[in-house]
Amino acid sequence: MEKITNILVALDLSDIDNSIIKYASFLSDKLKIEKVYFVHNIKKYEISSLFDEQMKDVNLDEIIGDELNEKVETHFSSNAEWEVLISEDPYTESLINYIANKYYIDLVMVGNKNRKKGTGIVSNKLLRILKCDILSVPRDFHPEIKTIWAGTDFSRESRKIFPIAQMLQDATSAPVTAAHVYSVPVQFSPYVNKEAMAPKIEKHVREKGDKFLNKLDYQGEVTPLIIPGREASVASNLLECAKKNKVDILIVADKGANNISSLLVGSVTEELFGKNPEVPLWISK
């Protein structure tokens, strides 16, 4: 079973901080986390030179540190040890990566903002450079796990998400569903009627899924779910179905079956991460 020991929580002084701190507290209790690092990066270069005079006697580190410590004390009720880290770096993603390596972080938690209100700290660069797992938490999401989905393409890469599912299931007793989106291969669609082809493809996918799940060393029950692909992408179909089924957490691997390099992030995962899903998204690295 997976063991998560240290968590890094990225904060940006916006109202989403409260949501992510509460979720970190929930996870810390459930997973028996040892230490949580709350990190904020002050981008002083964004402060206009017009305010240099007014800011010269202001200790931003101290002011922001006090504010974040107060936030954490208010919303973090877990018994896990915690610490607030304040830094100044022009590149937030690089800073998070540095701290994650320095403190042996197992999971980085980021807030997931609606794109209309800004993307927050979540970025594709962070997804690429981190070596540890990432958990994206939506604004105001209630911290509970009653349903767990493992999004899989039945590839060797996607096997690594099931120890995460096992860990969360053991901690919460929530049922686990292995969700797979299938679609009619594009190269056949101009020549073969989709209505006639879909049942055969679904039957083949179900057999492939059963074989995949039977080979897993999973200590519990996993329910397979085959989702017919529609006009939208795999990521869109998966998120739509997860939302409809009120899923509490979706786990995916950083890469899938079609990835051509171990250095690249899979296209489906990158799309999921970029869509600002309304469900917590755990990406296993």
Helices and strands as residue ranges (DSSP letters): E 6-10, H 16-31, E 35-41, G 44-46, G 49-51, H 52-55, H 60-75, E 81-87, H 92-102, E 107-112, G 115-117, H 124-129, E 133-138, E 148-151, G 157-160, H 161-172, E 176-182, H 194-214, E 222-228, H 234-244, E 249-253, H 267-274, E 281-284
